[in-house]
């Protein structure tokens, strides 16, 4: 690509204009981290889940479990591990409670 002198002047004028108007920085597109799995996109900064082009509504805990499972794709996690990470507390050996809570949340979002 070749620039002529007049192109350079126009570009310089445009840069000067943008620098004089700091509001233009608000329009800058920023990087948004996304986890992607076959047909499923998890936008981490907006906490949005898209499945085959449709947005899926999840509770906070359902979203956290989905992110945990997506980030650990290919790994086997126990109910206790999921509970400890998502609820942020040690399960204190109550495996039945952990299993019930996690199963209910996973069942809710496995319908999509």
GIURRA-V472699 format. One record per residue. N is the residue number from 1. RES is the residue in one small letter. OMEGA is omega as a letter, one per 20 degrees, with the letter a starting at -180 (* if undefined). NEAR is the number of other C-alpha atoms within 12 Angstrom. Layout:
BEGIN
N | RES | OMEGA | NEAR
N | RES | OMEGA | NEAR
END
This chain:
BEGIN
1 | x | a | 4
2 | x | r | 7
3 | x | r | 10
4 | x | a | 10
5 | x | a | 10
6 | x | r | 11
7 | x | a | 13
8 | x | r | 13
9 | x | r | 13
10 | x | r | 14
11 | x | r | 15
12 | x | r | 14
13 | x | a | 14
14 | x | r | 14
15 | x | r | 15
16 | x | r | 13
17 | x | a | 14
18 | x | r | 17
19 | x | r | 13
20 | x | a | 12
21 | x | a | 13
22 | x | r | 13
23 | x | r | 11
24 | x | r | 13
25 | x | r | 12
26 | x | a | 10
27 | x | a | 10
28 | x | r | 10
29 | x | a | 8
30 | x | r | 9
31 | x | r | 10
32 | x | a | 14
33 | x | a | 14
34 | x | r | 20
35 | x | a | 27
36 | x | r | 22
37 | x | a | 21
38 | x | r | 13
39 | x | a | 15
40 | x | r | 22
41 | x | r | 27
42 | x | r | 35
43 | x | a | 24
44 | x | a | 22
45 | x | r | 14
46 | x | a | 16
47 | x | r | 25
48 | x | r | 29
49 | x | r | 33
50 | x | r | 25
51 | x | a | 23
52 | x | r | 15
53 | x | a | 14
54 | x | r | 14
55 | x | a | 18
56 | x | r | 24
57 | x | r | 19
58 | x | r | 26
59 | x | r | 18
60 | x | a | 17
61 | x | r | 26
62 | x | r | 30
63 | x | a | 30
64 | x | r | 29
65 | x | r | 35
66 | x | r | 37
67 | x | r | 32
68 | x | a | 29
69 | x | r | 28
70 | x | r | 25
71 | x | a | 19
72 | x | a | 17
73 | x | r | 15
74 | x | r | 10
75 | x | r | 12
76 | x | r | 14
77 | x | r | 20
78 | x | r | 20
79 | x | a | 30
80 | x | r | 27
81 | x | r | 26
82 | x | r | 34
83 | x | a | 35
84 | x | a | 26
85 | x | a | 23
86 | x | a | 26
87 | x | r | 22
88 | x | r | 14
89 | x | r | 15
90 | x | a | 18
91 | x | r | 23
92 | x | r | 13
93 | x | a | 15
94 | x | a | 16
95 | x | a | 20
96 | x | r | 16
97 | x | r | 18
98 | x | a | 26
99 | x | a | 23
100 | x | a | 17
101 | x | a | 25
102 | x | a | 33
103 | x | r | 23
104 | x | a | 20
105 | x | a | 27
106 | x | r | 27
107 | x | a | 17
108 | x | a | 20
109 | x | r | 24
110 | x | r | 16
111 | x | r | 12
112 | x | * | 18
END
